[in-house]
Amino acid sequence: MGTPTGTTAPKAKTRSHSRGGVWAEMARSLTTAPAIVGIVIIAFFVVLSVAADVLAPYSTTEPSCAVFAPPSPQHWLGCDDGGIDVLSLVLLGGRVSMIVGFTAAVIAIVIGALFGILSGYFGGGTDVVLMRITDYFIVIPQIVLMIVVATVWGPSLSHVVLVIGFLMWTSTARIVRAQVKTLRERVSIRRAESIGAGSTRVIVRHILPQLGPLLIANAVLAVTLAIFNETALAFLGLSDPTAVTWGTIMEHAFERDAISTGAWWAIVPAGIAVALLIMGCYLLGSAIEDALNPRLRASYLSVRTWRMRPLVGRGKDAL
């Protein structure tokens, strides 16, 4: 009776460690300084976007001061060319920009994960076809294609979301494919297949839980690209001109000569908001990615390792 008990306990412990190890590493990564800074920045902008209607001091449709009025105690960030309070525009524009960025990132992650899982798990012809499609999208300049598609479809926030989401999934697909190929060879996966588990069950019960932290890290990093691309498209006039986003704020200020007239406050606050949110997402995503890939934390080049070696057959005094 002692032998079966002694053999089953280690196996259960091993299975528990293999399932929870990746999530435990991700949880530990959230306690690092870069991750904490990233979480604080993201939470700050999320709170501002949720409470934008309450926090916005003035209307974004009715003038509240003079044209290009400078910052003052009444208008902390000044006003734009239409007499609209810039602080109110930045608060309300942040909500739309974040919704567009997060939605586009979710679309990109879903498509990339689907391509990567199917390609890595089934291999063969499926792998070849899906990876050739991925390669096709990789070689196309994304910004250029986004401009073309957005121009053809017309300026709309929904079109911007779809364009960004459908063109930003390639890196996720390749990363997920490589990880699935590794998971495919693990003993737990082979054991599940040997006892008759179907492909769907193996993917849902055994592979997806292991991919969860990796997909979260890529999703956070994808948000940075989505927000940047949305801002770029809006700045080029390819977003909905009636919607208030950080990109449209900068576009309108640039078109109406805010910089040439010295009204830097009409364009700089929105640019700083974009930069801060991108930095926060990058810090959080990089921290999770470093935890999942220990090679990124290793430093193979150290100053102490570099030294002059004596010539062969000579001592130290030969130099």
C-alpha positions as CSV (number, residue, x, y, z in Angstrom):
1,M,0.0,0.0,0.0
2,G,3.0,2.3,0.6
3,T,4.3,2.2,-2.9
4,P,1.3,3.6,-4.8
5,T,0.9,6.4,-2.3
6,G,4.6,7.3,-2.7
7,T,4.4,7.4,-6.5
8,T,1.1,9.3,-6.9
9,A,2.0,12.3,-4.7
10,P,5.0,13.5,-6.7
11,K,3.0,13.2,-10.0
12,A,0.2,15.4,-8.6
13,K,2.7,17.9,-7.3
14,T,4.4,18.0,-10.7
15,R,1.2,18.5,-12.5
16,S,0.2,21.3,-10.1
17,H,3.6,22.9,-10.5
18,S,3.5,22.7,-14.3
19,R,0.0,24.4,-14.5
20,G,0.6,27.0,-11.9
21,G,4.3,27.8,-12.5
22,V,3.7,30.1,-15.4
23,W,1.0,32.0,-13.6
24,A,3.1,32.2,-10.5
25,E,5.9,33.8,-12.5
26,M,3.6,36.3,-14.0
27,A,2.2,37.1,-10.5
28,R,5.8,37.7,-9.2
29,S,6.5,39.9,-12.2
30,L,3.7,42.2,-11.2
31,T,5.5,43.0,-8.0
32,T,8.6,44.5,-9.8
33,A,9.2,48.2,-9.9
34,P,8.6,48.6,-13.7
35,A,5.3,46.6,-13.5
36,I,4.1,48.7,-10.6
37,V,4.8,51.9,-12.4
38,G,3.1,50.6,-15.5
39,I,0.0,49.5,-13.5
40,V,-0.2,52.9,-11.8
41,I,0.0,54.8,-15.1
42,I,-2.6,52.5,-16.8
43,A,-5.0,52.7,-13.7
44,F,-4.6,56.5,-13.7
45,F,-5.7,56.8,-17.3
46,V,-8.5,54.3,-16.9
47,V,-9.9,56.2,-13.9
48,L,-9.7,59.4,-15.8
49,S,-11.5,58.0,-18.8
50,V,-14.3,56.4,-16.7
51,A,-14.9,59.6,-14.8
52,A,-14.2,62.0,-17.7
53,D,-17.8,63.3,-17.7
54,V,-17.5,64.2,-14.1
55,L,-14.0,65.5,-14.1
56,A,-14.2,67.6,-17.4
57,P,-14.6,71.2,-16.2
58,Y,-16.2,72.5,-19.4
59,S,-18.1,71.4,-22.4
60,T,-16.3,70.0,-25.4
61,T,-18.9,71.5,-27.8
62,E,-19.4,75.0,-26.5
63,P,-16.7,77.7,-26.3
64,S,-15.7,78.6,-22.8
65,C,-12.8,81.1,-23.4
66,A,-11.0,83.0,-26.1
67,V,-9.3,81.4,-29.1
68,F,-6.0,79.9,-28.1
69,A,-6.3,81.3,-24.6
70,P,-3.1,80.4,-22.6
71,P,-3.2,78.2,-19.5
72,S,-4.8,80.0,-16.5
73,P,-6.3,79.1,-13.1
74,Q,-9.7,78.8,-14.8
75,H,-8.3,76.7,-17.7
76,W,-5.4,74.7,-16.6
77,L,-4.4,73.6,-20.1
78,G,-5.7,76.6,-22.0
79,C,-8.1,76.5,-24.9
80,D,-7.9,75.5,-28.6
81,D,-8.7,77.5,-31.7
82,G,-12.4,77.2,-31.1
83,G,-12.3,78.3,-27.5
84,I,-12.8,74.8,-26.2
85,D,-11.1,73.9,-22.9
86,V,-8.1,71.6,-23.7
87,L,-8.3,69.7,-20.4
88,S,-11.8,68.7,-21.1
89,L,-10.9,67.6,-24.6
90,V,-7.9,65.5,-23.3
91,L,-10.1,63.8,-20.7
92,L,-12.9,62.9,-23.0
93,G,-10.5,62.1,-25.9
94,G,-8.6,59.7,-23.7
95,R,-11.7,57.6,-23.2
96,V,-12.3,57.2,-27.0
97,S,-8.6,56.5,-27.7
98,M,-8.4,53.9,-25.0
99,I,-11.5,52.2,-26.2
100,V,-10.2,52.1,-29.7
101,G,-6.7,50.9,-28.6
102,F,-7.9,48.2,-26.3
103,T,-10.6,46.9,-28.7
104,A,-8.1,46.7,-31.6
105,A,-5.6,45.0,-29.4
106,V,-8.2,42.3,-28.4
107,I,-9.0,41.7,-32.0
108,A,-5.3,41.4,-32.9
109,I,-4.6,39.0,-30.0
110,V,-7.6,36.8,-30.8
111,I,-6.6,36.5,-34.5
112,G,-2.9,36.0,-33.7
113,A,-3.7,33.4,-31.0
114,L,-6.0,31.5,-33.3
115,F,-3.4,31.4,-36.1
116,G,-0.6,30.5,-33.8
117,I,-2.4,27.7,-31.9
118,L,-3.7,26.0,-35.1
119,S,-0.4,26.3,-36.8
120,G,1.7,25.1,-33.9
121,Y,-0.6,22.3,-32.8
122,F,-1.6,20.7,-36.1
123,G,1.6,21.5,-38.1
124,G,2.0,20.1,-41.6
125,G,-0.1,21.7,-44.3
126,T,-2.0,23.8,-41.8
127,D,1.2,25.3,-40.5
128,V,2.5,26.0,-44.0
129,V,-0.7,27.8,-45.2
130,L,-1.3,29.8,-42.0
131,M,2.4,30.9,-41.8
132,R,2.5,31.9,-45.4
133,I,-0.5,34.1,-44.8
134,T,1.3,35.5,-41.8
135,D,4.4,36.2,-43.8
136,Y,2.3,38.0,-46.4
137,F,1.0,40.4,-43.8
138,I,4.4,40.8,-42.2
139,V,6.1,42.1,-45.3
140,I,3.4,44.7,-46.0
141,P,4.2,48.0,-44.3
142,Q,1.4,48.2,-41.8
143,I,1.0,52.0,-41.6
144,V,0.9,52.3,-45.4
145,L,-1.8,49.5,-45.6
146,M,-3.7,51.1,-42.7
147,I,-3.8,54.4,-44.6
148,V,-5.0,52.7,-47.8
149,V,-7.7,50.7,-46.1
150,A,-8.9,53.5,-43.9
151,T,-9.1,55.7,-47.0
152,V,-11.1,53.2,-49.0
153,W,-13.4,52.3,-46.1
154,G,-13.9,55.9,-45.0
155,P,-13.1,57.8,-41.8
156,S,-14.8,56.0,-39.0
157,L,-13.8,54.8,-35.5
158,S,-15.1,51.3,-36.2
159,H,-13.1,51.2,-39.4
160,V,-10.0,52.3,-37.6
161,V,-10.5,49.6,-35.0
162,L,-10.9,46.9,-37.6
163,V,-8.0,48.1,-39.7
164,I,-5.6,48.1,-36.7
165,G,-6.9,44.8,-35.3
166,F,-6.7,42.9,-38.6
167,L,-3.2,44.1,-39.4
168,M,-1.5,43.9,-36.0
169,W,-1.8,40.1,-35.2
170,T,1.3,38.8,-37.0
171,S,3.8,39.0,-34.2
172,T,1.4,37.3,-31.8
173,A,0.8,34.5,-34.2
174,R,4.5,33.7,-34.5
175,I,5.2,33.9,-30.8
176,V,2.2,31.7,-30.0
177,R,3.1,29.2,-32.7
178,A,6.6,28.7,-31.3
179,Q,5.2,28.3,-27.7
180,V,2.6,25.8,-28.8
181,K,5.2,23.7,-30.7
182,T,7.1,23.5,-27.4
183,L,4.0,22.6,-25.3
184,R,3.0,20.0,-28.0
185,E,6.0,17.9,-27.0
186,R,5.4,17.9,-23.2
187,V,4.6,14.7,-21.4
188,S,1.2,15.9,-20.1
189,I,0.0,16.7,-23.7
190,R,1.2,13.4,-25.0
191,R,-0.5,11.6,-22.2
192,A,-3.8,13.4,-22.8
193,E,-3.6,12.5,-26.5
194,S,-2.7,8.9,-25.8
195,I,-5.8,8.4,-23.6
196,G,-8.1,9.6,-26.4
197,A,-8.5,13.3,-25.7
198,G,-9.5,15.2,-28.8
199,S,-7.7,18.2,-30.3
200,T,-10.3,20.7,-29.0
201,R,-10.0,19.3,-25.4
202,V,-6.2,19.3,-25.5
203,I,-6.1,22.9,-26.7
204,V,-8.7,24.2,-24.3
205,R,-7.7,22.3,-21.2
206,H,-4.0,22.0,-21.5
207,I,-2.5,24.5,-24.0
208,L,-4.6,27.6,-23.5
209,P,-4.0,27.8,-19.7
210,Q,-0.2,27.7,-20.4
211,L,-0.6,30.4,-23.0
212,G,-2.6,32.7,-20.8
213,P,0.2,34.8,-19.3
214,L,1.9,35.0,-22.7
215,L,-1.2,36.3,-24.4
216,I,-1.7,38.8,-21.6
217,A,1.8,40.1,-22.0
218,N,1.3,40.4,-25.8
219,A,-2.1,42.0,-25.3
220,V,-0.6,44.7,-23.1
221,L,2.2,45.4,-25.6
222,A,-0.4,45.3,-28.4
223,V,-2.3,48.1,-26.7
224,T,0.7,50.4,-27.1
225,L,0.8,49.8,-30.8
226,A,-2.9,50.1,-31.2
227,I,-3.0,53.5,-29.4
228,F,0.0,54.7,-31.4
229,N,-1.6,53.6,-34.7
230,E,-4.9,55.1,-33.8
231,T,-3.2,58.4,-33.0
232,A,-1.2,58.3,-36.2
233,L,-4.3,57.6,-38.4
234,A,-6.3,60.3,-36.6
235,F,-3.4,62.8,-37.0
236,L,-3.5,62.0,-40.8
237,G,-7.2,62.7,-40.9
238,L,-8.3,59.1,-41.4
239,S,-10.3,58.8,-38.2
240,D,-13.8,60.0,-37.5
241,P,-13.5,63.8,-37.6
242,T,-16.6,64.2,-35.3
243,A,-15.1,62.0,-32.6
244,V,-12.8,63.5,-29.9
245,T,-9.6,61.5,-29.5
246,W,-6.0,62.3,-28.7
247,G,-5.2,62.0,-32.3
248,T,-7.9,64.3,-33.6
249,I,-7.0,66.9,-30.9
250,M,-3.4,67.0,-32.3
251,E,-4.7,66.9,-35.9
252,H,-7.0,69.9,-35.4
253,A,-4.3,71.9,-33.5
254,F,-1.7,71.2,-36.2
255,E,-4.0,72.1,-39.1
256,R,-5.0,75.3,-37.4
257,D,-1.5,76.5,-36.9
258,A,-1.4,76.1,-33.1
259,I,2.4,75.7,-33.1
260,S,3.2,78.6,-35.4
261,T,1.1,80.9,-33.3
262,G,2.8,79.7,-30.1
263,A,-0.2,77.9,-28.7
264,W,1.7,74.8,-27.7
265,W,-0.9,73.9,-25.1
266,A,-3.3,72.9,-27.8
267,I,-1.2,70.0,-29.0
268,V,1.3,69.1,-26.3
269,P,-1.0,67.7,-23.5
270,A,-2.6,65.2,-25.8
271,G,0.9,64.1,-27.0
272,I,2.1,63.7,-23.4
273,A,-1.0,61.6,-22.6
274,V,-0.3,59.3,-25.5
275,A,3.4,59.0,-24.5
276,L,2.6,58.2,-20.9
277,L,0.0,55.6,-21.6
278,I,2.2,53.9,-24.1
279,M,5.1,53.9,-21.6
280,G,2.8,52.4,-18.9
281,C,1.7,49.6,-21.2
282,Y,5.2,48.9,-22.3
283,L,6.6,48.7,-18.8
284,L,3.8,46.3,-17.7
285,G,4.1,44.2,-20.8
286,S,7.8,44.0,-20.7
287,A,7.8,43.0,-17.0
288,I,5.5,40.1,-17.7
289,E,7.4,39.1,-20.8
290,D,10.7,39.1,-18.8
291,A,9.2,36.8,-16.2
292,L,8.0,34.4,-18.9
293,N,11.3,34.4,-20.7
294,P,14.2,34.3,-18.3
295,R,16.7,34.7,-21.1
296,L,15.6,38.4,-21.4
297,R,16.7,38.9,-17.8
298,A,20.1,37.3,-18.2
299,S,23.1,39.4,-18.9
300,Y,25.8,37.5,-20.7
301,L,28.2,40.4,-21.1
302,S,29.7,41.7,-18.0
303,V,32.5,44.3,-17.6
304,R,34.3,42.0,-15.2
305,T,34.6,39.3,-17.8
306,W,36.5,41.4,-20.2
307,R,40.2,41.3,-19.6
308,M,43.4,41.0,-21.6
309,R,44.8,37.5,-21.6
310,P,48.6,37.0,-21.8
311,L,50.0,35.7,-25.0
312,V,50.5,32.0,-25.4
313,G,53.9,31.0,-24.0
314,R,54.5,34.3,-22.2
315,G,53.9,35.4,-18.6
316,K,52.2,38.6,-17.3
317,D,55.4,40.6,-17.6
318,A,55.6,40.0,-21.3
319,L,53.2,42.9,-21.9
